[in-house]
Amino acid sequence: MIQFERTKLANGLTVIVHQDKTTPMVAVDICYNVGSRDEHPDRTGFAHLFEHLMFGGSIHIPTYDEPLQKAGGDNNAYTSNDLTNYYLTLPKNNIETGFWLESDRMLELAFSESSLEVQRNVVIEEFKQRYLNQPYGDVWPLIRQMAYKVHSYQWPTIGREISHIEKATIQQVKDFFFTHYAPDNAVLVVAGDVEFDQVLTLAQRWFGPIPNRGIKPRNLPKEPVQTEMREQTVERNVPNNALYLAYHMSDHIDPKYYATDLMSDVLSSGNSSRLYQTLVQKEKLFTELDAYLSGDYEPGLFLISGKTSNGVSLETAHKAIDRELERMKQDRVSEYELEKVKNKVEANIEYSEMNYLTKAMNLATNEILQDANLINSQIDLYRSVTTTQIQEVSQQIFRPDNCSVLKYIAKK
């Protein structure tokens, strides 16, 4: 059980404190409830752009990294479809440096054409390296465009196309900041050898004066139920043919999420999993094959991806996967299979909770999702999944009309 205390400042900032006396370090995590799902379809990539802009100087502090490093600290950030998370660690005696830095960039960035140009170029180069110049790099954008027709999950976090970042204006960037970066759209988590009253005093001093910005509730279009299989075939300069299947599934707070996650482990977690044993090891149809979840907060995707062995057609490979999914639908997994993957998940959760930074990040992201206390119920939620529930979820998800298929062919 991870103990924590939680309060909310007058300006709407949620403050969570977890005391961990085993470390002389402190983690400060600021999680903003904004991701690529909050972007305009014609201006995508802004959430990820801000992950970079937030390190380019704030209104009173020209450089972020230098004072943090002098205080013995380290930092990083990441963007997802659902949120943007900034985190730092530093010695507990220098904790106020973290509050000073984070509060100033929540207040306002040092917006300038030069800073925007620098970070714009960084993001554009990252886009090229990750999606254009890397084998199989455009798989995820292609799948999202197929699977989603209405919801803003239809583009990746880095954006739909480079031009959206190339054409971003300073005014558009400012508008995005003041629309989403605000105390009433953020969670502050502090974990380490700290006292709740100490953290609350610092939060009031540094974050309390930042004005509430009246953040509007999210109102995204709901993705319609998919009613027919979607298929796309592309030819690329890659070493092997590959096959990708994407099935719509539940959102992250639906109880079915945990059954679906365990089902993915039964299929492909480790060398004793079903897909590996049957289609990689025994039949040698694939050189690699995985099943995994997109992990999105709103209804996401269950994905199966594999690279086929030489001489194996994508049609043969697809039929073989369908056969294994049909087996999942017709016959319940064994209690032994289910217990094995439950044990692995439980071990991973418990191992992650040994690290003060990971605890801070998980408290923050769970609070954005629904409630920080989800961190204490995850193991029970996984443990409560039955073989019957896994069979029922497989029957709901693994339908041909719920599937988007991407055939990725290597140029001869």
C-alpha positions as CSV (number, residue, x, y, z in Angstrom):
1,M,0.0,0.0,0.0
2,I,1.4,3.4,-1.1
3,Q,0.4,6.0,1.5
4,F,-0.1,9.6,0.3
5,E,-1.9,12.8,1.2
6,R,-3.7,14.9,-1.3
7,T,-5.1,18.4,-1.3
8,K,-6.1,21.1,-3.8
9,L,-4.9,24.7,-3.9
10,A,-7.4,27.5,-4.4
11,N,-6.3,27.9,-8.0
12,G,-7.2,24.3,-8.8
13,L,-3.7,22.7,-8.6
14,T,-3.9,19.1,-7.1
15,V,-1.0,18.4,-4.7
16,I,-0.1,14.9,-3.8
17,V,2.6,14.0,-1.3
18,H,4.2,10.5,-0.7
19,Q,6.7,10.1,2.0
20,D,9.6,7.8,1.4
21,K,12.2,7.9,4.1
22,T,14.5,5.4,2.4
23,T,16.0,8.0,0.0
24,P,17.7,11.3,0.5
25,M,16.4,12.4,-2.9
26,V,13.1,13.9,-3.8
27,A,11.0,13.5,-7.0
28,V,8.9,16.4,-8.2
29,D,6.4,15.5,-10.9
30,I,4.1,17.9,-12.8
31,C,1.6,16.1,-14.9
32,Y,-0.5,18.3,-17.3
33,N,-3.9,16.9,-18.5
34,V,-3.1,17.6,-22.1
35,G,-1.9,15.3,-24.9
36,S,-2.2,14.9,-28.6
37,R,-5.9,14.1,-28.3
38,D,-6.4,17.8,-27.4
39,E,-5.0,19.1,-30.6
40,H,-6.8,20.7,-33.6
41,P,-6.7,18.3,-36.6
42,D,-4.9,21.0,-38.7
43,R,-2.4,21.8,-35.9
44,T,-1.1,18.5,-34.6
45,G,2.1,17.9,-32.7
46,F,1.7,20.9,-30.4
47,A,1.6,18.8,-27.2
48,H,4.9,17.2,-28.1
49,L,6.3,20.5,-29.2
50,F,5.6,21.9,-25.8
51,E,7.5,19.1,-24.2
52,H,10.6,20.7,-25.8
53,L,9.5,24.3,-25.4
54,M,9.1,23.9,-21.7
55,F,12.9,23.5,-21.4
56,G,13.7,26.6,-23.4
57,G,13.3,29.1,-20.6
58,S,10.4,30.6,-18.7
59,I,9.4,34.2,-18.0
60,H,11.9,34.8,-15.1
61,I,14.4,32.0,-15.7
62,P,16.3,32.0,-19.0
63,T,17.6,28.4,-18.7
64,Y,16.0,25.5,-17.0
65,D,18.8,22.9,-16.9
66,E,21.7,25.0,-15.5
67,P,20.2,25.9,-12.0
68,L,18.8,22.3,-11.6
69,Q,22.2,20.8,-12.3
70,K,23.8,23.1,-9.9
71,A,21.3,21.9,-7.3
72,G,22.4,18.3,-8.0
73,G,19.2,17.6,-10.0
74,D,18.2,15.7,-13.1
75,N,15.0,15.9,-15.2
76,N,13.1,14.6,-18.2
77,A,9.6,14.6,-19.7
78,Y,7.3,12.7,-22.1
79,T,4.2,13.2,-24.1
80,S,1.4,10.7,-24.8
81,N,-2.0,10.9,-26.5
82,D,-3.5,11.7,-23.1
83,L,-1.0,13.7,-21.0
84,T,2.3,15.5,-20.8
85,N,4.5,14.6,-17.8
86,Y,7.5,16.6,-16.5
87,Y,9.6,15.2,-13.7
88,L,12.8,16.0,-11.9
89,T,14.8,14.5,-9.0
90,L,17.2,16.4,-6.7
91,P,18.5,16.2,-3.1
92,K,15.8,16.8,-0.6
93,N,17.8,19.8,0.8
94,N,17.4,21.5,-2.6
95,I,13.7,20.8,-3.1
96,E,12.8,24.4,-3.3
97,T,14.8,24.8,-6.5
98,G,12.4,22.3,-8.2
99,F,9.4,24.3,-7.0
100,W,10.9,27.6,-8.3
101,L,11.7,26.1,-11.7
102,E,8.4,24.3,-12.3
103,S,6.2,27.1,-11.0
104,D,7.8,29.7,-13.2
105,R,7.3,27.7,-16.4
106,M,3.7,27.0,-15.4
107,L,3.2,30.7,-15.0
108,E,4.5,31.5,-18.5
109,L,7.2,30.6,-20.9
110,A,9.8,33.0,-22.3
111,F,8.0,33.0,-25.7
112,S,10.2,34.1,-28.5
113,E,10.6,33.5,-32.2
114,S,14.1,32.3,-31.7
115,S,13.1,29.7,-29.0
116,L,10.3,28.5,-31.1
117,E,12.6,28.1,-34.1
118,V,15.1,26.1,-32.2
119,Q,12.6,23.7,-30.7
120,R,10.7,23.5,-34.0
121,N,13.8,22.3,-35.8
122,V,14.5,19.7,-33.0
123,V,10.9,18.3,-33.4
124,I,11.1,18.3,-37.2
125,E,14.4,16.4,-37.0
126,E,12.9,13.9,-34.5
127,F,9.9,13.4,-36.9
128,K,12.2,12.6,-39.8
129,Q,14.3,10.2,-37.7
130,R,11.5,8.4,-36.1
131,Y,8.9,8.2,-38.9
132,L,10.5,8.9,-42.2
133,N,14.1,7.6,-42.0
134,Q,13.6,4.5,-39.9
135,P,12.4,1.1,-41.1
136,Y,8.8,0.5,-40.3
137,G,8.7,4.1,-39.0
138,D,5.3,5.0,-40.5
139,V,3.5,1.9,-39.2
140,W,1.9,3.7,-36.2
141,P,0.6,6.7,-38.1
142,L,-0.8,4.4,-40.8
143,I,-2.6,2.2,-38.2
144,R,-4.0,5.2,-36.3
145,Q,-5.4,6.7,-39.6
146,M,-7.1,3.4,-40.4
147,A,-8.5,2.6,-37.0
148,Y,-9.8,6.1,-36.1
149,K,-12.0,8.2,-38.3
150,V,-13.4,10.7,-35.9
151,H,-11.4,10.6,-32.6
152,S,-8.2,12.6,-32.3
153,Y,-6.3,9.3,-31.6
154,Q,-6.0,9.2,-35.4
155,W,-2.5,10.9,-35.3
156,P,0.6,10.1,-33.2
157,T,1.9,12.4,-30.5
158,I,4.6,13.9,-32.7
159,G,1.9,15.0,-35.2
160,R,0.1,14.1,-38.3
161,E,2.6,15.8,-40.7
162,I,5.7,18.0,-40.5
163,S,4.0,21.0,-42.0
164,H,1.9,21.5,-38.9
165,I,5.0,22.2,-36.8
166,E,6.8,24.1,-39.6
167,K,3.9,26.5,-39.9
168,A,3.2,26.9,-36.2
169,T,3.1,30.6,-35.2
170,I,4.1,32.2,-31.9
171,Q,0.5,33.2,-31.3
172,Q,-0.8,29.6,-31.9
173,V,1.8,28.4,-29.5
174,K,0.8,31.0,-26.8
175,D,-2.8,30.1,-27.3
176,F,-2.1,26.4,-26.8
177,F,-0.1,27.1,-23.6
178,F,-2.7,29.3,-21.9
179,T,-5.5,26.9,-23.0
180,H,-3.9,23.8,-21.4
181,Y,-0.9,24.7,-19.1
182,A,-2.6,25.8,-15.9
183,P,-2.8,24.9,-12.2
184,D,-6.4,23.8,-12.7
185,N,-5.2,21.3,-15.4
186,A,-2.2,19.9,-13.6
187,V,-1.2,17.5,-10.8
188,L,1.9,18.1,-8.6
189,V,3.3,15.0,-6.9
190,V,6.3,15.1,-4.5
191,A,7.8,11.8,-3.3
192,G,10.7,11.3,-1.0
193,D,11.8,12.1,2.5
194,V,9.4,15.0,2.9
195,E,6.6,16.1,5.2
196,F,3.1,17.0,3.9
197,D,3.1,20.4,5.6
198,Q,6.5,21.3,4.2
199,V,5.4,20.5,0.7
200,L,2.1,22.3,1.1
201,T,3.9,25.4,2.3
202,L,6.2,25.3,-0.7
203,A,3.3,24.7,-3.1
204,Q,1.3,27.6,-1.7
205,R,4.4,29.9,-1.9
206,W,5.4,29.0,-5.5
207,F,2.3,27.7,-7.2
208,G,-0.4,29.5,-5.2
209,P,-0.1,32.9,-7.0
210,I,-0.5,31.4,-10.5
211,P,-4.0,32.3,-11.7
212,N,-6.7,29.7,-12.4
213,R,-7.2,29.7,-16.2
214,G,-10.7,28.4,-16.3
215,I,-9.9,25.2,-18.2
216,K,-12.9,23.9,-20.1
217,P,-13.9,20.2,-19.8
218,R,-12.6,18.0,-22.5
219,N,-15.3,17.2,-25.1
220,L,-13.9,15.0,-27.8
221,P,-15.9,13.2,-30.5
222,K,-16.7,9.6,-29.8
223,E,-15.3,7.1,-32.3
224,P,-18.1,5.2,-34.0
225,V,-18.2,1.4,-33.7
226,Q,-16.2,-0.1,-36.6
227,T,-18.5,-2.3,-38.7
228,E,-16.2,-3.7,-41.4
229,M,-12.6,-4.8,-41.7
230,R,-10.3,-2.2,-43.0
231,E,-7.2,-3.2,-45.0
232,Q,-4.2,-1.3,-46.3
233,T,-1.1,-2.6,-48.1
234,V,2.1,-0.5,-48.4
235,E,5.5,-1.3,-50.0
236,R,8.6,0.0,-48.3
237,N,12.3,-0.4,-48.3
238,V,12.5,-2.7,-45.3
239,P,14.2,-6.1,-44.6
240,N,11.1,-8.2,-44.0
241,N,7.4,-8.3,-44.7
242,A,5.3,-7.5,-41.7
243,L,1.7,-7.8,-40.6
244,Y,-0.2,-5.6,-38.2
245,L,-3.7,-6.2,-36.8
246,A,-5.4,-3.5,-34.7
247,Y,-8.7,-4.2,-32.8
248,H,-10.7,-1.6,-30.9
249,M,-10.9,-2.3,-27.2
250,S,-12.2,-0.6,-23.9
251,D,-10.9,2.5,-22.3
252,H,-8.4,2.4,-19.4
253,I,-10.8,2.6,-16.5
254,D,-13.2,-0.1,-17.8
255,P,-12.7,-3.4,-15.8
256,K,-12.4,-5.2,-19.1
257,Y,-9.0,-3.4,-19.6
258,Y,-7.3,-5.6,-17.1
259,A,-8.6,-8.8,-18.7
260,T,-7.5,-7.5,-22.1
261,D,-4.1,-6.7,-20.8
262,L,-3.7,-10.2,-19.3
263,M,-5.0,-11.7,-22.5
264,S,-2.1,-10.0,-24.4
265,D,0.3,-11.5,-22.0
266,V,-1.1,-15.0,-22.5
267,L,-0.7,-14.5,-26.2
268,S,2.8,-13.1,-26.4
269,S,4.6,-12.5,-23.1
270,G,7.7,-14.6,-23.1
271,N,8.9,-17.7,-24.9
272,S,6.2,-19.9,-23.3
273,S,3.4,-17.7,-24.7
274,R,0.9,-19.0,-27.2
275,L,1.9,-17.0,-30.3
276,Y,5.6,-17.6,-29.7
277,Q,5.3,-21.3,-29.0
278,T,3.0,-22.0,-32.0
279,L,3.7,-19.5,-34.7
280,V,7.3,-18.7,-34.1
281,Q,8.8,-21.8,-32.5
282,K,6.8,-24.6,-33.9
283,E,5.4,-23.5,-37.3
284,K,8.2,-20.9,-38.0
285,L,5.8,-18.6,-39.7
286,F,7.1,-15.5,-38.0
287,T,10.6,-14.4,-36.8
288,E,8.9,-12.2,-34.2
289,L,5.3,-11.8,-33.1
290,D,3.8,-9.6,-30.3
291,A,0.5,-8.7,-28.8
292,Y,0.1,-5.5,-26.8
293,L,-2.2,-2.6,-25.9
294,S,-1.9,1.0,-27.0
295,G,-2.5,1.9,-23.4
296,D,-4.7,4.9,-24.2
297,Y,-7.0,6.4,-21.6
298,E,-10.0,6.5,-23.9
299,P,-11.0,3.4,-25.9
300,G,-7.7,2.2,-27.4
301,L,-6.3,-0.5,-29.6
302,F,-5.3,-4.2,-29.1
303,L,-2.4,-4.8,-31.5
304,I,-0.8,-7.8,-32.9
305,S,2.4,-7.2,-35.0
306,G,4.8,-9.7,-36.5
307,K,7.5,-10.0,-39.1
308,T,7.1,-13.1,-41.3
309,S,9.7,-15.7,-42.1
310,N,11.1,-15.8,-45.6
311,G,8.7,-17.4,-48.1
312,V,5.7,-17.1,-45.9
313,S,2.9,-15.0,-47.5
314,L,1.0,-12.4,-45.4
315,E,-2.2,-14.2,-46.2
316,T,-0.9,-17.4,-44.6
317,A,0.4,-15.5,-41.6
318,H,-2.9,-13.7,-41.1
319,K,-4.8,-17.0,-41.2
320,A,-2.5,-18.5,-38.6
321,I,-3.0,-15.5,-36.2
322,D,-6.8,-15.8,-36.8
323,R,-6.6,-19.5,-35.8
324,E,-4.9,-18.7,-32.5
325,L,-7.4,-15.9,-31.8
326,E,-10.3,-18.2,-32.6
327,R,-8.8,-20.7,-30.1
328,M,-8.8,-17.9,-27.5
329,K,-12.5,-17.3,-28.2
330,Q,-13.6,-20.9,-28.2
331,D,-11.7,-22.3,-25.3
332,R,-10.9,-20.7,-21.9
333,V,-7.3,-20.2,-21.0
334,S,-6.1,-22.6,-18.4
335,E,-5.9,-21.5,-14.8
336,Y,-2.1,-22.2,-15.0
337,E,-1.7,-19.8,-17.9
338,L,-3.7,-17.1,-16.2
339,E,-1.9,-17.5,-12.9
340,K,1.5,-17.3,-14.6
341,V,0.8,-14.0,-16.3
342,K,-0.8,-12.6,-13.1
343,N,2.3,-13.4,-11.2
344,K,4.5,-11.6,-13.8
345,V,2.3,-8.5,-13.7
346,E,2.2,-8.4,-9.9
347,A,6.0,-8.8,-9.8
348,N,6.4,-5.9,-12.3
349,I,4.1,-3.6,-10.3
350,E,5.7,-4.4,-7.0
351,Y,9.2,-3.9,-8.4
352,S,8.2,-0.5,-9.9
353,E,7.0,0.6,-6.5
354,M,10.5,0.3,-5.0
355,N,11.5,3.5,-6.8
356,Y,10.5,6.9,-5.5
357,L,10.4,8.5,-8.9
358,T,8.3,5.8,-10.4
359,K,5.8,6.1,-7.5
360,A,5.6,9.8,-8.1
361,M,4.9,9.4,-11.8
362,N,2.4,6.6,-11.2
363,L,0.5,8.7,-8.6
364,A,0.4,11.6,-11.1
365,T,-0.8,9.7,-14.1
366,N,-3.4,7.8,-12.2
367,E,-4.7,11.0,-10.8
368,I,-5.0,12.4,-14.4
369,L,-6.7,9.1,-15.4
370,Q,-9.2,9.1,-12.6
371,D,-7.8,8.8,-9.0
372,A,-4.3,8.5,-7.6
373,N,-5.5,5.7,-5.4
374,L,-5.7,3.4,-8.4
375,I,-2.0,2.8,-7.7
376,N,-3.2,0.7,-4.7
377,S,-5.9,-1.3,-6.5
378,Q,-4.1,-2.4,-9.6
379,I,-2.9,-5.7,-8.3
380,D,-6.3,-6.6,-7.0
381,L,-7.9,-5.6,-10.3
382,Y,-5.5,-7.9,-12.2
383,R,-5.9,-10.7,-9.6
384,S,-9.7,-10.6,-9.9
385,V,-9.7,-11.4,-13.6
386,T,-11.1,-14.9,-14.4
387,T,-10.7,-17.2,-17.3
388,T,-14.3,-16.6,-18.2
389,Q,-13.7,-12.9,-18.5
390,I,-10.7,-13.4,-20.8
391,Q,-12.8,-15.6,-23.1
392,E,-15.7,-13.0,-23.1
393,V,-13.3,-10.1,-23.9
394,S,-11.7,-12.1,-26.7
395,Q,-15.1,-12.8,-28.2
396,Q,-15.9,-9.1,-28.0
397,I,-12.6,-7.8,-29.5
398,F,-11.4,-10.4,-32.0
399,R,-14.1,-9.9,-34.6
400,P,-13.1,-9.4,-38.3
401,D,-15.3,-6.3,-38.5
402,N,-13.5,-4.8,-35.5
403,C,-10.1,-5.1,-37.2
404,S,-7.8,-2.9,-39.2
405,V,-5.1,-4.8,-41.1
406,L,-1.9,-3.3,-42.3
407,K,0.2,-5.4,-44.7
408,Y,3.8,-4.1,-44.9
409,I,5.6,-5.5,-47.9
410,A,9.4,-5.3,-48.3
411,K,10.5,-4.0,-51.8
412,K,12.1,-6.7,-53.8
